[in-house]
């Protein structure tokens, strides 16, 4: 007690001296750590190897870890002056048959190329990613931050110097340096629009010398408690010439488009301009089917639904499944007062994760908290006011997600589906060389449920917003 109050007194009396002393200590710790890994003159680094990556938010079941991919090759080039990055990898889905992991199963090898060009908008916040990716990235971020402090901490009987500062996203970041000044672990938090503030941690181990620079041979990143990257590094090239341009496949994501719509029938509308959604007019309320992507997209869908069907509240939002690109707008619907209708396995998951704090990037629900209301679907649910009917069915034998709903409008003979058939840009006139098991499952479910489908509405609408029919689905599975 006495010790504590003396410490408080010391802070009160000499706070500015203590702050500057901390910063001086931090500077020397950073300089020692950079020297320990031979990174004092590092302008760029390229490292390569192989391992695994895991797609956050795309688990095949709300209770499973993020789905796993084999990274057969992985190469990342980082330029520090100016800041830029290019990651290239060849990956295959690790589970066979594929489960979860994106809009379509990855069949065979997939090449990925992620570019952050110097001077691009993403380059402005790239340091937050680099500090979690390579040890020197953390030291540079610590050196650039205005509030870096050093403390000591004993973890598992081992003594560490801990560098702590505020990252660009306003979350605290901490790096643990061992007694040789080698960075072993970095911890911070990041915002995820579905999960809220989530822990992000990286471990660096098995340091080896590569051309005068010490670099970890094993890097593991975890987000939200599950691994997202597990790399074994076999080659590192310090100070390689850097030429990173946006090129193909690296273009920044476009801002969400304004919502427009197409009338599908009396009181039934397809909302365009992003992931597709349906707005259906009931006697005294609106039902929206799918609340995907983000607060922004949900706002656009809500505004368009209210414009099309004025003076009625949105009472229900139907959610197809818990993948983050399909669930990213649900919190905005909850803020709007809508009850979420979802397959029963998704409800406990949403209840758990929506209770997480959203302090780093507060969304509408975080700004005006409300307890979410749910209605769950087992195998079937019918929403009707006598004029308009929406039938909801739980898909069976669907590898993409265990809690997937189909929405069928019997009067209009319209079926909305998510990730079961994402038609290509142009009408399919030939059966693809490899048939998607997801497409086969959709056709099998339509047959099992004896649905008379005249138009399929894929939540991932084709680029030309064309009318997708059963003929095209049958072509996709080699039966037409
Ligand atoms: Zn999905």
Boltz pocket constraint, residues with backbone or C-beta under 6 A from the ligand:
constraints:
  - pocket:
      binder: B
      contacts: [[A, 102], [A, 103], [A, 321], [A, 323], [A, 326], [A, 400], [A, 401], [A, 418], [A, 419]]
      max_distance: 6.0
